């Protein structure tokens, strides 16, 4: 999985509060680029085509 990307500067315009890890705002603009979206998409695809020769064990963690 790709590392979580962060915007080049904070979105909340409160430089005294925390870091980019404690920021809030819409980023990236395209939700399909987020780690959570890509994780859920992977799990959906795994459920759509489960293995036929072994049991399927799938865990989806979204933070």
N, CA, C and O atoms as CSV, one atom per row, in Angstrom:
chain,resi,resn,atom,element,x,y,z
A,1,UNK,N,N,0.843,-1.164,0.000
A,1,UNK,CA,C,0.000,0.000,0.000
A,1,UNK,C,C,0.894,1.235,0.000
A,1,UNK,O,O,1.944,1.254,0.643
A,2,UNK,N,N,0.479,2.235,-0.707
A,2,UNK,CA,C,1.245,3.474,-0.802
A,2,UNK,C,C,1.203,4.225,0.522
A,2,UNK,O,O,0.215,4.141,1.251
A,3,UNK,N,N,2.266,4.959,0.840
A,3,UNK,CA,C,2.237,5.749,2.069
A,3,UNK,C,C,1.191,6.855,1.978
A,3,UNK,O,O,0.855,7.327,0.893
A,4,UNK,N,N,0.692,7.252,3.130
A,4,UNK,CA,C,-0.308,8.325,3.154
A,4,UNK,C,C,0.343,9.633,2.719
A,4,UNK,O,O,1.362,10.048,3.270
A,5,UNK,N,N,-0.244,10.257,1.751
A,5,UNK,CA,C,0.263,11.539,1.284
A,5,UNK,C,C,-0.351,12.657,2.103
A,5,UNK,O,O,-1.425,12.508,2.685
A,6,UNK,N,N,0.349,13.777,2.139
A,6,UNK,CA,C,-0.145,14.944,2.855
A,6,UNK,C,C,-0.017,16.159,1.954
A,6,UNK,O,O,0.862,16.203,1.094
A,7,UNK,N,N,-0.874,17.135,2.139
A,7,UNK,CA,C,-0.750,18.357,1.356
A,7,UNK,C,C,0.548,19.083,1.715
A,7,UNK,O,O,1.095,18.864,2.796
A,8,UNK,N,N,1.043,19.933,0.834
A,8,UNK,CA,C,2.308,20.616,1.099
A,8,UNK,C,C,2.262,21.538,2.319
A,8,UNK,O,O,3.292,21.780,2.947
A,9,UNK,N,N,1.089,22.048,2.655
A,9,UNK,CA,C,0.956,22.872,3.859
A,9,UNK,C,C,-0.398,22.570,4.506
A,9,UNK,O,O,-1.277,21.968,3.889
A,10,UNK,N,N,-0.543,22.992,5.735
A,10,UNK,CA,C,-1.781,22.718,6.474
A,10,UNK,C,C,-2.980,23.347,5.782
A,10,UNK,O,O,-2.873,24.414,5.178
A,11,UNK,N,N,-4.121,22.678,5.875
A,11,UNK,CA,C,-5.347,23.161,5.246
A,11,UNK,C,C,-6.188,24.026,6.174
A,11,UNK,O,O,-6.975,24.846,5.701
A,12,UNK,N,N,-6.038,23.863,7.482
A,12,UNK,CA,C,-6.941,24.522,8.428
A,12,UNK,C,C,-6.540,25.952,8.775
A,12,UNK,O,O,-7.241,26.621,9.535
A,13,UNK,N,N,-5.462,26.413,8.248
A,13,UNK,CA,C,-4.983,27.797,8.462
A,13,UNK,C,C,-4.794,28.122,9.939
A,13,UNK,O,O,-4.994,29.260,10.363
A,14,UNK,N,N,-4.413,27.128,10.705
A,14,UNK,CA,C,-4.115,27.322,12.126
A,14,UNK,C,C,-2.715,26.781,12.389
A,14,UNK,O,O,-2.573,25.691,12.941
A,15,UNK,N,N,-1.676,27.526,12.002
A,15,UNK,CA,C,-0.311,26.995,12.098
A,15,UNK,C,C,0.116,26.660,13.521
A,15,UNK,O,O,1.005,25.832,13.717
A,16,UNK,N,N,-0.499,27.286,14.510
A,16,UNK,CA,C,-0.116,27.023,15.897
A,16,UNK,C,C,-0.701,25.717,16.421
A,16,UNK,O,O,-0.300,25.253,17.488
A,17,UNK,N,N,-1.632,25.117,15.701
A,17,UNK,CA,C,-2.295,23.904,16.168
A,17,UNK,C,C,-1.719,22.679,15.484
A,17,UNK,O,O,-1.944,22.475,14.291
A,18,UNK,N,N,-0.987,21.869,16.210
A,18,UNK,CA,C,-0.526,20.571,15.731
A,18,UNK,C,C,0.336,20.613,14.486
A,18,UNK,O,O,1.101,21.552,14.264
A,19,UNK,N,N,0.195,19.574,13.682
A,19,UNK,CA,C,0.989,19.420,12.463
A,19,UNK,C,C,0.065,19.005,11.326
A,19,UNK,O,O,-1.157,19.025,11.471
A,20,UNK,N,N,0.654,18.631,10.197
A,20,UNK,CA,C,-0.173,18.169,9.081
A,20,UNK,C,C,-0.899,16.872,9.434
A,20,UNK,O,O,-1.899,16.531,8.801
A,21,UNK,N,N,-0.405,16.148,10.440
A,21,UNK,CA,C,-1.090,14.927,10.887
A,21,UNK,C,C,-2.384,15.227,11.630
A,21,UNK,O,O,-3.277,14.381,11.681
A,22,UNK,N,N,-2.496,16.421,12.206
A,22,UNK,CA,C,-3.696,16.790,12.955
A,22,UNK,C,C,-4.478,17.869,12.219
A,22,UNK,O,O,-5.139,18.701,12.842
A,23,UNK,N,N,-4.402,17.854,10.936
A,23,UNK,CA,C,-5.056,18.840,10.082
A,23,UNK,C,C,-6.444,18.348,9.685
A,23,UNK,O,O,-6.761,17.172,9.867
A,24,UNK,N,N,-7.249,19.215,9.161
A,24,UNK,CA,C,-8.543,18.822,8.623
A,24,UNK,C,C,-8.836,19.656,7.393
A,24,UNK,O,O,-8.394,20.799,7.270
A,25,UNK,N,N,-9.580,19.066,6.498
A,25,UNK,CA,C,-9.937,19.724,5.249
A,25,UNK,C,C,-10.058,18.680,4.153
A,25,UNK,O,O,-9.634,17.537,4.326
A,26,UNK,N,N,-10.627,19.065,3.045
A,26,UNK,CA,C,-10.819,18.140,1.923
A,26,UNK,C,C,-9.515,17.997,1.147
A,26,UNK,O,O,-9.108,18.905,0.423
A,27,UNK,N,N,-8.868,16.848,1.307
A,27,UNK,CA,C,-7.628,16.580,0.581
A,27,UNK,C,C,-7.401,15.094,0.521
A,27,UNK,O,O,-7.552,14.433,1.548
A,28,UNK,N,N,-7.056,14.535,-0.585
A,28,UNK,CA,C,-7.037,15.178,-1.891
A,28,UNK,C,C,-8.462,15.482,-2.354
A,28,UNK,O,O,-9.428,14.944,-1.814
A,29,UNK,N,N,-8.575,16.326,-3.332
A,29,UNK,CA,C,-9.907,16.706,-3.808
A,29,UNK,C,C,-10.671,15.507,-4.361
A,29,UNK,O,O,-11.888,15.417,-4.198
A,30,UNK,N,N,-9.966,14.594,-5.009
A,30,UNK,CA,C,-10.595,13.387,-5.546
A,30,UNK,C,C,-10.520,12.286,-4.492
A,30,UNK,O,O,-9.441,11.766,-4.207
A,31,UNK,N,N,-11.657,11.936,-3.920
A,31,UNK,CA,C,-11.712,10.943,-2.842
A,31,UNK,C,C,-11.111,9.602,-3.253
A,31,UNK,O,O,-10.630,8.852,-2.404
A,32,UNK,N,N,-11.135,9.297,-4.543
A,32,UNK,CA,C,-10.613,8.005,-5.005
A,32,UNK,C,C,-9.104,7.887,-4.835
A,32,UNK,O,O,-8.559,6.796,-5.005
A,33,UNK,N,N,-8.424,8.956,-4.511
A,33,UNK,CA,C,-6.977,8.920,-4.301
A,33,UNK,C,C,-6.599,8.671,-2.843
A,33,UNK,O,O,-5.415,8.543,-2.530
A,34,UNK,N,N,-7.570,8.603,-1.961
A,34,UNK,CA,C,-7.255,8.414,-0.545
A,34,UNK,C,C,-6.927,6.955,-0.248
A,34,UNK,O,O,-7.373,6.046,-0.948
A,35,UNK,N,N,-6.143,6.754,0.796
A,35,UNK,CA,C,-5.772,5.401,1.213
A,35,UNK,C,C,-7.012,4.594,1.604
A,35,UNK,O,O,-7.119,3.418,1.257
A,36,UNK,N,N,-7.950,5.218,2.323
A,36,UNK,CA,C,-9.158,4.498,2.749
A,36,UNK,C,C,-9.977,4.034,1.550
A,36,UNK,O,O,-10.473,2.908,1.541
A,37,UNK,N,N,-10.123,4.876,0.552
A,37,UNK,CA,C,-10.887,4.500,-0.643
A,37,UNK,C,C,-10.200,3.335,-1.344
A,37,UNK,O,O,-10.853,2.372,-1.745
A,38,UNK,N,N,-8.889,3.426,-1.488
A,38,UNK,CA,C,-8.158,2.362,-2.186
A,38,UNK,C,C,-8.207,1.051,-1.406
A,38,UNK,O,O,-8.261,-0.024,-2.002
A,39,UNK,N,N,-8.189,1.136,-0.068
A,39,UNK,CA,C,-8.309,-0.067,0.756
A,39,UNK,C,C,-9.671,-0.722,0.562
A,39,UNK,O,O,-9.760,-1.932,0.353
A,40,UNK,N,N,-10.729,0.078,0.634
A,40,UNK,CA,C,-12.081,-0.454,0.450
A,40,UNK,C,C,-12.261,-1.015,-0.956
A,40,UNK,O,O,-12.901,-2.052,-1.128
A,41,UNK,N,N,-11.710,-0.350,-1.951
A,41,UNK,CA,C,-11.808,-0.822,-3.335
A,41,UNK,C,C,-11.117,-2.179,-3.497
A,41,UNK,O,O,-11.634,-3.065,-4.178
A,42,UNK,N,N,-9.954,-2.336,-2.873
A,42,UNK,CA,C,-9.246,-3.613,-2.919
A,42,UNK,C,C,-10.098,-4.722,-2.296
A,42,UNK,O,O,-10.196,-5.819,-2.847
A,43,UNK,N,N,-10.711,-4.431,-1.146
A,43,UNK,CA,C,-11.535,-5.437,-0.470
A,43,UNK,C,C,-12.767,-5.799,-1.291
A,43,UNK,O,O,-13.154,-6.967,-1.340
A,44,UNK,N,N,-13.378,-4.828,-1.925
A,44,UNK,CA,C,-14.533,-5.105,-2.789
A,44,UNK,C,C,-14.127,-6.033,-3.921
A,44,UNK,O,O,-14.835,-6.992,-4.224
A,45,UNK,N,N,-12.996,-5.753,-4.544
A,45,UNK,CA,C,-12.526,-6.607,-5.645
A,45,UNK,C,C,-12.203,-8.014,-5.152
A,45,UNK,O,O,-12.463,-8.992,-5.853
A,46,UNK,N,N,-11.637,-8.121,-3.951
A,46,UNK,CA,C,-11.332,-9.444,-3.395
A,46,UNK,C,C,-12.609,-10.234,-3.126
A,46,UNK,O,O,-12.643,-11.447,-3.329
A,47,UNK,N,N,-13.658,-9.551,-2.669
A,47,UNK,CA,C,-14.933,-10.229,-2.422
A,47,UNK,C,C,-15.637,-10.620,-3.714
A,47,UNK,O,O,-16.363,-11.613,-3.752
A,48,UNK,N,N,-15.426,-9.849,-4.766
A,48,UNK,CA,C,-16.059,-10.153,-6.052
A,48,UNK,C,C,-15.431,-11.364,-6.737
A,48,UNK,O,O,-16.081,-12.031,-7.542
A,49,UNK,N,N,-14.175,-11.647,-6.422
A,49,UNK,CA,C,-13.521,-12.808,-7.040
A,49,UNK,C,C,-12.714,-13.568,-5.987
A,49,UNK,O,O,-11.483,-13.543,-6.007
A,50,UNK,N,N,-13.410,-14.244,-5.067
A,50,UNK,CA,C,-12.711,-14.981,-4.013
A,50,UNK,C,C,-11.981,-16.190,-4.594
A,50,UNK,O,O,-12.352,-16.690,-5.656
A,51,UNK,N,N,-10.949,-16.658,-3.900
A,51,UNK,CA,C,-10.241,-17.848,-4.373
A,51,UNK,C,C,-11.160,-19.069,-4.329
A,51,UNK,O,O,-11.993,-19.191,-3.431
A,52,UNK,N,N,-11.008,-19.957,-5.283
A,52,UNK,CA,C,-11.864,-21.144,-5.333
A,52,UNK,C,C,-11.209,-22.353,-4.671
A,52,UNK,O,O,-11.888,-23.329,-4.355
A,53,UNK,N,N,-9.903,-22.296,-4.461
A,53,UNK,CA,C,-9.183,-23.457,-3.936
A,53,UNK,C,C,-8.828,-23.341,-2.453
A,53,UNK,O,O,-8.179,-24.230,-1.902
A,54,UNK,N,N,-9.247,-22.258,-1.807
A,54,UNK,CA,C,-8.950,-22.079,-0.387
A,54,UNK,C,C,-9.962,-21.100,0.218
A,54,UNK,O,O,-10.609,-20.348,-0.512
A,55,UNK,N,N,-10.100,-21.107,1.538
A,55,UNK,CA,C,-11.030,-20.174,2.178
A,55,UNK,C,C,-10.550,-18.726,2.016
A,55,UNK,O,O,-9.360,-18.461,1.843
A,56,UNK,N,N,-11.484,-17.830,2.074
A,56,UNK,CA,C,-11.154,-16.407,1.998
A,56,UNK,C,C,-11.172,-15.818,3.400
A,56,UNK,O,O,-12.177,-15.909,4.105
A,57,UNK,N,N,-10.069,-15.218,3.801
A,57,UNK,CA,C,-9.998,-14.461,5.050
A,57,UNK,C,C,-9.633,-13.041,4.664
A,57,UNK,O,O,-8.547,-12.795,4.140
A,58,UNK,N,N,-10.530,-12.111,4.919
A,58,UNK,CA,C,-10.320,-10.730,4.497
A,58,UNK,C,C,-10.619,-9.794,5.661
A,58,UNK,O,O,-11.685,-9.867,6.272
A,59,UNK,N,N,-9.683,-8.929,5.958
A,59,UNK,CA,C,-9.854,-7.919,6.996
A,59,UNK,C,C,-9.636,-6.566,6.345
A,59,UNK,O,O,-8.670,-6.369,5.609
A,60,UNK,N,N,-10.533,-5.640,6.618
A,60,UNK,CA,C,-10.422,-4.301,6.038
A,60,UNK,C,C,-10.330,-3.293,7.179
A,60,UNK,O,O,-11.300,-3.092,7.909
A,61,UNK,N,N,-9.174,-2.662,7.336
A,61,UNK,CA,C,-8.990,-1.681,8.401
A,61,UNK,C,C,-8.947,-0.273,7.852
A,61,UNK,O,O,-8.084,0.063,7.041
A,62,UNK,N,N,-9.879,0.545,8.294
A,62,UNK,CA,C,-9.913,1.949,7.882
A,62,UNK,C,C,-9.832,2.781,9.149
A,62,UNK,O,O,-10.605,2.581,10.086
A,63,UNK,N,N,-8.899,3.705,9.172
A,63,UNK,CA,C,-8.637,4.493,10.384
A,63,UNK,C,C,-9.286,5.837,10.313
A,63,UNK,O,O,-9.169,6.629,11.248
